[in-house]
Amino acid sequence: MAAVAAPFDRDVERCFARIEQLVEAARADGVRLLALPEACIGGYLHSMDGDPSDVPPALDPDGPEIRRLAAIAKDMVVCAGFCEAAGDRRYNSVVCVTGDGTLGLHRKVHQPLSEDALFAAGDGFAAFDTPVGRLGMMICYDKAFPESARTLALDGAEIVVCSSAWPASRTDPAPDLADDRWTRRFDLFDQTRALENQVVWLSANQSGTFGTLRFVGSAKIVGPGGEILSRTGVTQGMATAELDVPRTLATARRSMGHLRDRRPSAYHSTDISVMTAFPAVTPAPGA
């Protein structure tokens, strides 16, 4: 399996040329599952300011571009992000394909900053079966919410693919991306979600710069114990690992099964789904 950190822009033909190169390089390395970044077909946003003119080309999920992606994938399972056209709405989506067609589609549920001015929000998380195992997908900010990954794990996901266009901090950015606080958060979310759900986690991300955004890269594969098995660092690259997924999960869950040992009846009194607002926090004098 492999997860990619790479730059993508508005030139769809150039995006497909890069995707084809990445798929062929992965295939030559024996990869059967490849995770590509959010918005790798048509690029992400130039900024997070909600400019209505700053949108990628909207593509039909049953249209020629996704069929082209499937033809490139052939016998490989490939997950790739794109802007989805759905009537008069646009969704920030990720699709999973093989040469036989589409296996799954996820629409980004959680939207940071002004992204909701440009995209409609998805409404759920669901796992699905693939030739490499039962898979779940999410996009970028989705992974900041533990319910996202837990929902997929409870739906039987053995592998979770998180496709991102995760930028460095816009306020007080670190000169070295490796030291940036948003790089640290990106990595922590990946490891925590894998560990708490005991799943294999593939994290793909954009790299380089696009508009005013500088992406942190940091594509990686994380094992069900939260250990990073392979990573690209903050530069462009491909993280690869070879795993017997059923055996790896069985080993991780043998003594302490985080899904098995849940106590749902104990959680009802603090069910955050019924909370509509959080109380305001008043700073202490002089804080």
Buried (B, 14 or more C-beta within 10 A) or exposed (E): BBBBBBBBBBEBEEBBEBBBEBBEBBBEEEBBBBBBBBBBBBBBBBBBEEBEEBBBBBBEBEEEBBBBBBEBBEEBBBBBBBBBBEEEEBBBBBBBBBEEEBBBBBBBBBBEEBBEEBBBBBEEBBBBEBEBBBBBBBBBBBBEBBEBBBBBBBEBBBBBBBBBBBBBBEEEBBEEBBEBEBBBBBBEBBBBBBBBBBBBBBBBBBBBEBBEBBBBBBBBBBBBEBEBBBBBBBEBBBBBBEBEBEEBBEBBBEEEEBBEEEEEEEEEEEEEEEEEEEEEEEEEEEE
